[in-house]
Structures are given as C-alpha cells and as structure tokens.
Amino acid sequence: MKYRTRLSLDILFKIVFKGTGLLVLALLGGILAMLVYNSFSFFMDVKPLDFITGMEWSPTAAIPKYGMLPLVLSTTLVTFGAMFIAIPLGIGTAAYIAEYASPRVKNLLKPAIEMLAAVPSVVIGFLGIVVLSPGIADLADLSNGLNALNGAILLAVMALPTIITIAEDAIHAVPKTYKEASYAMGATKWQTLRKIIIPAAAPGIIAAVMLGVGRAIGETMTVLMATGNASILPTSMFDSVKTMTATIAIEMGEVPYQTTHYFALYAIATVLFLMTLAANMLGEYFINRFRKYHAV
Amino acid sequence: MKTKLSARNLNISFGTKQVLKNIDIQFVENEITALIGPSGCGKSTLLRSFNRMHDLSPDAKITGTLQLEDLDLYAKSVPVTQIRKRIGMVFQKANPFPKSIYENIAYGLRINNLPCDKSIVEKALREAFLWEEVKNDLKMPATRLSGGQQQRLCIARAVALRPEVILMDEPCSALDPVSTLKIEELIVYLKKKYTIVIVTHNMQQAQRIADKTVFLYLGEIKEEGPTHKIFDSPENEMTANYIHGQFG
C-alpha cells in the first residue's frame, strides 16, 4: 500500500474511533439530560423534600401522594437481601472453583454457571411465583409468598453468575508467587486463601459484588413478578414490596403523557441512576484503596 | 560435620518426563551448598523437593527418601506445614505479599502460631540487613521497596520463622550487582545459624559464598565437592566445560 493511503487510513480510523468514543459520551449525556429535564418538570409540582421523604406512593388517588420512600426502601431491602445471600455463596463458589476443584468438577461447574446466567429474568420470575413463593408462604405461614424475601432470593440467583465469574477471574489472577510464598512459610490452604489470596483479589471481588449490586438494583422483570408490588412502607423481609424499577415498568404504560405522575416516574429513574452511580463509585473507591498495595 | 538434609535414591518425574535421576546428596549443617548446572538440569526441582513444593503440582511423581536429620520429609504422618516451617525458602523473583513491610513478616509468625510483636519483627529485619533502611516505614507497602530490598525482606520473612534450613532459588538473578553483593554478604552471615542450599547460575557467586558445590546435568549429579576443588580442579570434563562457560 502506498504511503499516502496508509497515512490517510490512519487518520480516517483515528476520526472513526474518536467518533464512536464521543457517541458513547453523547448517549450518556443525552440520557442524563432527559432524566434531569423531566425530573425538574416534576419538581415544579412537588417539593423535592416531600418526594424523598414522603411515606406514601399513591399517584392515582384523589389527592395524589408522591412519596418515594416506600419504593427506595423496597429496592434497598431486596438488593441487600439478595447480596446477603449472593456474596458468601458467590465468593465461596469462586474460591472453590479457583483453588480446590479438580479439573473435572471445574469443567462441569463453569459451564453450569454460564448457563445460569443465560436463564431469562422472566423465567426466574415465573419460578419465583410457582415454586419459591408457595414454599415461603408455607414455611412462614403467610397467605402468599410474594414478598421481599422471594425477590431477594431470586435476585441472588440472578446475580450469582456475575459475582462468581468475576470473583473467580480475580482469584485466578492472583500471582502464583504469592501462593508459593505463603505455602513455603508453612501456611495451610485455608490460611493462604483467607489471608493472601482473597485480600490480593479484593479489588476484583469488590468489583464483582458491585456489578452484582448494580444488577440487583436495576433488575425489573423478576421483582415485578415476584415481590407482590404493594407500595407500602416495608417493615420486614416478609412484606410485599414495590421496587423503583417495578414501579416505573408498571406505571409508565398507563400514565397519561406529561402529567405530574408521568414526570414523577422520571424522577424515580433519576434517583435510581444516582443509586447505581453511588454503588459504582463506592466500588471504585475500594478498588483504589486495595490497588495501593499492588503498585509495582 | 553433621548432615542436616539429605536425599537418597531420589527420582522425580512430571508426567512422562523424568527430571531427576537417582540423586544421592547430603547437605552439611551450617554450610552453604551451591547447586549449579545449565538451565533445565533439575536444580530447582531438587531444591523444591525438600520443602515439598511439588505437592502443588498434581502430576509430579517422587520416589526415594528425603530426610531432615532423621525425619522422613514425605512420611504421611508429617504435616507438610511443619516441614515448610523448618525448611524456609527464598524465591528467584522477590515475592513480598501485597501488604505492609511489618505484615509481611508478621504473617508467617501468626500462621504458625508463633509470638509476634515489634521486637521479633525488628530482629528478623536486622538479621536480613534491612532494618536500618525501613525502620521508619514499617507500614509502607512492601511492593514499594527496591528489588534488592524486597529480596532481603523475603529473606527476613523466612528467617523470622527460625527455620533450620533455608533454600534459595537463584535469589540474586533479578538484582543489580550492588544488591547482589549485599545479599551474598547476608547469606554468608546467615550460615552461622542456618544450613543454606542455593541454586545459582552465577559461577562467581558460587565461588564467593559456597563451601560446597554440586554440579547437575540432565537430572544427574555429575560432580560434587568443596567449591575450590570443583572450580580449580574439576574431575569431570563436563563440569570443567560448564564452569568455563563452554555451554549452559
């Protein structure tokens, strides 16, 4: 190829890639602008403080109430519940695959986990309705099992593949020299795992957990199907809850265009966005704290 | 002259590849023994068989008798962690843990249920000639030390457990001459208390520090003896060729 052609190709691709990079930024900016713009329209009608601290969400009542606290609490409850289950299971499984499992078990387990990730959320929600929720109802002696616990268990199942895969990668990536050094000092496998490998893999493990949290906060279909969708202030895991995502999904289809209620859904979406952002930034913060010791 | 560490009729193979053949060797207490030989001759494999590092590779097959004094190193009743506490190891590439300098030494003490306080850590660092350089930065991540300091930290970490034998796998191969010299000085100082086996590619290093030298070639011991004899009047032609740099 001629020198000039090569040179112009080089410049062309520089522009193309710059373009794709800027496009992503523009998309993010556009989404953010739309959320904020519509949220402002909402806050013209309802005071932000009333929105954030309001204890009641009943936008279709005679006197509409736009308190999002029940929704935020629902999302938080389900997410934390899910993480409470998924983090120990996920890290345990990851450690097992990376450190203990024989190659045969590993070859069985890894594809199985990938397949778990491939199960559509609507199927998980369905299983939640027909299998899990009757079980919870029986055990806890409730009229039905469509509650926060049901949603948390299902979300844990959905977040597990993400957490396991990324945490396993992180554990696997810990330099072999650390392990050798630890064993050479007389450490057992468990001591090495707990004191050396997991701390060294911590940035990756935290990233895995944060991605799991992101998945759990943002998940819609499963919680919509499995948590009962009662917009009351939840007091325990056995209460029916209506998460922020489910609220938007359910109500967006029925709400009259450009009404206060319509804008309220945007405001919820903005808060959801901020929560996810906070989860990610928290993850970054921890990653940097641990990275300090990894610097070469 | 008491034999501290020995191997009799040792054969090691990985899968179908035999790496060591009929090795018979003794290491004398408070002596430095250098293992030399071309790459792939089995020096490191031999070294690592003494603290059972091959336990980590499932395809390693080991036959023969390895002993620390009278203790059979591969006996089922002997916990591997006990052996590794008594036989310390320093690796080719300095591998401090991604923790602080203090924690790097405290870790080994804690996992072995040994007492651990600042004076014990200080003693280990002093013995590794590192104390003066790091005494004000004990909380600093160990990875920020220079390569030579990191390697001395690894030696301090091994020394802190008060082992009987220290195995060193080319501890200076990644270091500059000044750091190398410091570590050699340290090794010679340590032999008063410990039995040291060192793998090295550096002929001058072997001559400078080792009391005894063992030449391995293709998994067999070709010649062994006092260092000056191996280097001044080798009996085996292969040894002569190797130490004069004709191959390797």
Interface residues (C-beta under 8 A of the other chain):
Chain A: P175 T177 Y178 K179 E180 A181 S182 Y183 A184 M185 G186 A187 T188 Q191 K195 I196 P199 A200 K292 Y293 H294 A295 V296
Chain B: N51 M53 L56 T81 Q82 I83 R84 K85 G88 M89 F91 K93 N95 P96 F97 P98 K99 S100 Y107 G108 I111 N112 P141 T143 R144 C154 R157 A158 L161
